[in-house]
Amino acid sequence: MRHRRGGWRKKTEGSGSVNLISMMDILTVLLLFLLKSYVAGGEVMVPPTGINLPSSNADAPPQSSLVVAIDDDEILIGNERVATLAEALGDPGLEIAPLTAHLQAVQQQQDEIARLRGAEPAQHRVATIQGDRDIEFRVLQKVMYTLGQNGYENISLAVLQKS
Amino acid sequence: MPGRRQKRRRHRDTVVSEIELMPMLNVFISIIPLLLLSAAFVPVTVIKTTLPSDQAAVVENQNTPLDLAIHIHPGSYQLEVSGSIIQSIARGAKGDEAAATRVKDELKQALQGIAAAHSAEREVRIVSEPRTRYEEIVEVMDVARGAGLPEASLAEGAEGS
């Protein structure tokens, strides 16, 4: 009987250690693949949820810039809602006042950061518009005009690359 | 004596060969979901464009040899060269993919003809109606780029013209 118990204990001790090497291999490969996709892509741009970017065969990579997102009912900078489309379209002029106020606040912050670093404030500002494929041109035009009025002369339109 | 030494060495080797993988595994399991959540599997690219400014358009017209514009209307594309419409291409019914492809090919051929005749020309003005969908503008930009006119500026045209 004693002999049997001893044998059982030995068996359980042997099967207790799990072989993790194969799992580690898979995870290492997956990690390297994900890290490579970051390094190769340079600036990674992820559109906010709810925005379907139009597809295009353009291949210019995105650059580091201020991102203005336009979905079917509001305008966002980063993840912050700036104005609704109803507000933007309600104004008969081309400039969107809440967007201007927000852009000026962003500029002040950037200028302050540049001053603290001892650098000159940026002269040519860059902006990228992430617009939903279904927005109307009049909205895009107003956003572009407002950006232009606030010193964002270089404007890019974000699109999904066609495969 | 030599037998004892060998035994001791073998025992030591057995102890060293076990590596503790759990901390590394924990790190991997934390990092991978984060990377997977933030990864962009469909690459986002950009189209550089200029502002829809009336003043800029006038200045550019004086400098460039040719003022080329594509008007996007709900029923047709119109090609304008130096102020006069030279060609109108009827667009197919909405949802008709075959007709849309045919129309884009026709527009591309027309633009290629103009680009070949004016090799210095690289810019095209895309004139949209206020309610033109953004996707339609991007499609026309793609066609123009494919025809050798990579620099697109946007402008507004009158509705229903």
Interface residues (C-beta under 8 A of the other chain):
Chain A: L20 I21 M23 M24 L27 T28 L30 L31 L34 L35 S37 Y38 G41 V44 M45 V46 P47 L53 P54 S55 S56 N57 A58 D59 A60 P61 P62 Q63 T128 G131 D132 R133 D134 I135 E136 F137 R138 L140 Q141 M144 Y145 L147 G148 E153 N154 I155 S156 L157 A158 V159 L160 Q161
Chain B: L21 M22 M24 L25 F28 I29 I31 I32 L35 L36 S38 A39 A40 V42 P43 V44 T45 V46 I47 K48 T49 T50 L51 P52 S53 S128 E129 P130 R131 T132 R133 Y134 E135 I137 V138 E139 M141 D142 R145 G146 L154 E156
